[in-house]
Amino acid sequence: MEEVIAILNEIRPAQNFSNAENFFDQGMLDSLDLTALVAALETHYDVFIDVDEIAPDNFSNLLAIKAILARKGVSV
């Protein structure tokens, strides 16, 4: 999970992603950040995230990100 947090901190420094319930509802990320996050995760973990999966609910917190990466065969 530390790698995911590092990626999030590159996109939006100085946020406490570890304890957040919903990055978007709490104003930590916006739709442009979602695009950057998806691109960074795809590059870092060498996965492809289908356009149908690119929705805030799938990236709303660390557990959601862990779940989508698990569906791609990545263990974090």
ZICORLIN-V899908 format. One record per residue. N is the residue number from 1. PHI is phi in whole degrees, -180 to 180 (999 if undefined). PSI is psi in whole degrees, -180 to 180 (999 if undefined). NEAR is the number of other ideal C-beta (glycine too) atoms within 12 Angstrom. Layout:
n->N phi->PHI psi->PSI near->NEAR
n->N phi->PHI psi->PSI near->NEAR
//
This chain:
n->1 phi->999 psi->-24 near->18
n->2 phi->-62 psi->-35 near->12
n->3 phi->-66 psi->-40 near->21
n->4 phi->-65 psi->-43 near->32
n->5 phi->-63 psi->-40 near->26
n->6 phi->-63 psi->-41 near->19
n->7 phi->-63 psi->-46 near->30
n->8 phi->-60 psi->-40 near->33
n->9 phi->-69 psi->-26 near->21
n->10 phi->-70 psi->-35 near->21
n->11 phi->-77 psi->-46 near->27
n->12 phi->-137 psi->91 near->26
n->13 phi->-64 psi->159 near->14
n->14 phi->66 psi->29 near->10
n->15 phi->-111 psi->151 near->19
n->16 phi->-99 psi->81 near->17
n->17 phi->-70 psi->-25 near->33
n->18 phi->-60 psi->-38 near->18
n->19 phi->-105 psi->6 near->13
n->20 phi->-78 psi->142 near->24
n->21 phi->-88 psi->-38 near->16
n->22 phi->-151 psi->108 near->20
n->23 phi->-57 psi->-36 near->34
n->24 phi->-80 psi->-45 near->24
n->25 phi->-65 psi->-30 near->14
n->26 phi->-89 psi->3 near->18
n->27 phi->74 psi->18 near->12
n->28 phi->-82 psi->-31 near->30
n->29 phi->-134 psi->155 near->30
n->30 phi->-127 psi->-174 near->18
n->31 phi->-64 psi->-34 near->15
n->32 phi->-69 psi->-37 near->13
n->33 phi->-64 psi->-35 near->27
n->34 phi->-60 psi->-44 near->29
n->35 phi->-61 psi->-45 near->20
n->36 phi->-65 psi->-39 near->21
n->37 phi->-65 psi->-46 near->40
n->38 phi->-60 psi->-46 near->32
n->39 phi->-61 psi->-42 near->21
n->40 phi->-67 psi->-41 near->26
n->41 phi->-66 psi->-43 near->34
n->42 phi->-60 psi->-44 near->23
n->43 phi->-69 psi->-49 near->16
n->44 phi->-65 psi->-42 near->22
n->45 phi->-101 psi->3 near->26
n->46 phi->52 psi->53 near->13
n->47 phi->-126 psi->167 near->23
n->48 phi->-118 psi->125 near->20
n->49 phi->-104 psi->116 near->28
n->50 phi->-63 psi->148 near->14
n->51 phi->-57 psi->-33 near->11
n->52 phi->-67 psi->-20 near->9
n->53 phi->-91 psi->-11 near->23
n->54 phi->-84 psi->87 near->21
n->55 phi->-142 psi->145 near->18
n->56 phi->-52 psi->-36 near->25
n->57 phi->-60 psi->-32 near->18
n->58 phi->-79 psi->-9 near->29
n->59 phi->-134 psi->24 near->39
n->60 phi->-76 psi->-22 near->27
n->61 phi->-160 psi->179 near->29
n->62 phi->-64 psi->-37 near->28
n->63 phi->-66 psi->-39 near->22
n->64 phi->-65 psi->-41 near->29
n->65 phi->-66 psi->-42 near->38
n->66 phi->-60 psi->-41 near->23
n->67 phi->-66 psi->-44 near->20
n->68 phi->-69 psi->-37 near->33
n->69 phi->-68 psi->-37 near->31
n->70 phi->-61 psi->-39 near->17
n->71 phi->-63 psi->-22 near->18
n->72 phi->-94 psi->3 near->23
n->73 phi->89 psi->14 near->12
n->74 phi->-105 psi->130 near->22
n->75 phi->-103 psi->122 near->14
n->76 phi->-120 psi->999 near->24
//
